[in-house]
């Protein structure tokens, strides 16, 4: 989640929502022999009819086969998916669900899953400059002819981020609409910038909205919380000057694709901060494809699940987005905020662009000057300086929950937390104590959390915290002065992957690298909700892969404007093979964690996005339907299921192909015992007559050879295959070692990460 909110009121409404939801289940249970009903999402694969009404009727007929009457079947229906793929969501008993699941024409089904949410300066950091005569922004006309579909929490349309001054006509391929609702009038709130706005609540929740939703939520595309507005602004905000967060980070706010159009699909509701059901999301994907969006950005996803078998493609978003990608629509998704542990990355399907987060070269610092004149730098956003006695709280969890802690009144409080998730709890508890005028939290990193408080809240690392504590032990009256926060740009700040950013390897398909790419997702400034301050949208600051994702979506939009004939896989390959493995200043990229280390592909994928290089990548690793069928066959999907999903009769080869040979712009070998050869194919999108030669940086203890050693392209040869032979010298099991493999023509370096783990013990092979 990019911005975390929580309140007793929210908790009360979560409880009401749960109770009413259960009550509805009970009503249906009485109609189904007292057997409890739950919401299921059913996928039937590719549509077999061009007429959506015919598709819908086929869904009703399937439901009628497990109900006593057509009326009961229709009453159970929640959504029907009928545009880009075929499927539906319905209230079913376990026995009814099993009967449907056993049908040969059903690709997959499961209970509805819950989803979670996952600027100024950002694009200067990525060296996307609007005032130069050439570059990706100028050559793409800033994305003006394309439409970004944002699936999120809704939008605050009054934001200047969505000003349409100087915009031309709405693109002719747009077939969507703006839907009226509470506090949202399409005639007033939609324009040539915000051209689409819809909201999704299933019929039961919409009927009972007055009882289930808080008074300040809107039954409309308008977003109560800031998350959706921020994501939309990061992807495609118009130019807005003099934007800052309480004076910090002052600059011009703009999106990655400043002239692209925005269509908001509200699928998340702020009154349930831990997520809404996935049925809303799937319906929005289906309709977005029909409406004519060019790119999708989705900063939400399921909580990291236990490792599942690779053939169990069960996440609703994975199936829904597969059909969007097959229609030529690239989809950027957040990799999740559950780092730094391994195997925490989510949204791992190979057709998705899975995004990790990085810091940028901007931070907000304060000076903590102690009574002995020692000065320590901390991270904070406070607007006022404070001076006071400083006290140490060894265990903040033992403080009174009512806030009655007289010993803290008029004091600055120092405490330590062992886990990052305790930072919010410590700050909440201490700042609730009357009279506290400042808090210093020492943690394993000094990265700023995104919890704003009314008193200065400063984070420092354990080393700095220990220095403060040591000073306090030398005097009976320890004092501290905390300055007002200031903005720090450029050096000596280093680019890092913050601890919250989820990490690989890919738990579902270890041979497919995830995450794919990194973009800034830390201390991001953008317009958010206006709920807190009337109609004027509040400038917000936040962190999370939620905010890195729309940046990538906007960059992909620019690339698609430059290369309208490129497939989603080609666009993804361009940003991956051109990515930086060091920061823009040439310094290493670090990964915050236990301990801090140099970032590797499981932290940052191919690296930090480099938009200017991505517009001319030279070679790309393309993937079409046949490549995804290869993936499904290699993943042991039943042939009949592949046929249903793709709409193409499929017969997998025997033996089944290897996951190692999926034409992905990365080579990941999770089980290497001796030697293996992998194959890839590249497509020339650079000069017609080009010659490329390999540059290999082999992982430690691994030998890498490529055949052929030269790739020669001309007017009749645009695609060439090659083989990479990888040999381990280790005689025992190892962890992963990392290197890289690149093709270069002397100007363009087409680089992919190489990750190898030796496993001499017999494991299932990918």
BELMO-V117014 format. One record per backbone hydrogen bond with DSSP energy under -1.0 kcal/mol. CO is the residue of the C=O (numbers start at 0). NH is the residue of the N-H. If there is no record, write none. Layout:
CO;NH
CO;NH
This chain:
1;542
6;10
7;11
8;12
9;13
10;14
11;15
12;16
13;17
14;18
15;19
16;20
17;21
18;22
19;23
20;24
21;25
22;26
23;27
24;28
25;29
26;30
28;31
28;33
31;34
37;91
38;111
39;89
40;109
41;87
42;106
42;107
44;85
50;54
51;55
52;56
53;57
54;58
55;59
56;60
57;61
58;62
59;63
62;65
68;72
69;73
70;74
71;75
75;90
78;88
80;86
85;43
86;80
87;41
88;77
88;78
89;39
91;37
92;96
93;97
94;98
95;99
96;100
97;101
99;102
102;105
107;42
109;40
112;277
115;300
117;545
118;253
120;124
121;125
122;127
123;126
134;138
135;139
136;141
137;140
139;142
140;143
141;258
142;145
145;260
146;293
146;294
147;262
148;296
149;264
151;266
151;267
154;222
155;158
158;161
159;162
160;237
163;166
170;173
176;196
180;183
183;180
184;187
184;188
185;189
192;194
192;261
193;190
195;263
196;178
197;265
201;205
202;206
203;207
205;208
207;210
207;211
208;212
213;216
217;219
218;181
220;154
225;229
226;230
227;231
228;232
229;233
230;234
231;235
232;236
233;255
234;256
236;254
239;252
242;250
244;247
247;244
250;242
252;239
256;259
260;147
261;194
261;195
262;149
263;197
264;151
265;199
268;271
271;274
275;114
277;281
278;282
279;283
280;284
281;285
282;286
283;287
284;288
285;289
286;290
287;291
287;292
290;174
294;148
295;331
296;150
297;333
298;117
300;115
308;311
310;312
311;313
314;318
315;319
316;320
317;321
318;322
319;323
320;324
321;325
323;328
324;327
329;295
330;352
331;297
332;354
334;345
335;501
348;351
352;332
353;515
353;516
354;334
355;518
357;520
359;361
360;489
362;487
363;379
364;485
365;377
366;482
367;375
368;480
369;372
373;369
375;367
377;365
378;458
381;484
385;481
387;479
388;411
390;413
394;397
395;398
399;402
402;404
402;433
404;407
405;408
407;410
410;436
411;390
412;439
413;392
414;441
418;421
419;422
421;425
422;426
423;427
424;428
425;429
426;430
427;431
429;432
432;435
434;409
437;412
438;457
439;414
440;459
441;416
442;461
455;438
457;440
458;378
459;442
460;464
461;465
462;466
463;467
464;468
465;469
466;470
467;471
468;472
470;473
477;389
478;370
479;387
480;368
481;385
485;364
487;362
489;492
494;589
495;358
496;591
497;500
499;338
502;343
502;344
508;511
515;605
516;355
517;608
518;357
520;543
523;541
525;539
528;537
537;527
539;525
541;523
543;546
544;548
547;551
548;552
549;553
550;554
551;555
552;556
553;557
554;558
555;559
556;560
557;561
558;562
562;565
566;570
567;571
568;572
569;573
570;574
571;575
572;576
575;578
576;750
579;607
582;585
586;582
588;598
589;496
590;596
596;590
599;602
599;603
600;604
601;503
603;606
606;517
607;579
609;613
610;614
612;615
616;618
617;684
619;682
623;627
624;628
625;629
626;630
627;631
628;632
629;633
630;634
631;636
632;635
637;641
638;642
639;643
640;644
641;645
642;646
643;45
657;660
658;661
661;663
663;665
666;754
668;756
671;758
672;674
673;727
675;725
677;723
679;721
681;719
682;619
687;689
689;712
691;710
692;743
694;741
696;739
698;701
700;728
702;726
704;724
706;722
710;691
716;713
717;683
719;681
721;679
722;706
723;677
724;704
725;675
726;702
736;755
738;753
739;696
740;751
741;694
742;749
743;692
747;744
748;750
749;742
751;740
752;666
753;738
754;668
755;736
756;671
757;733
765;658
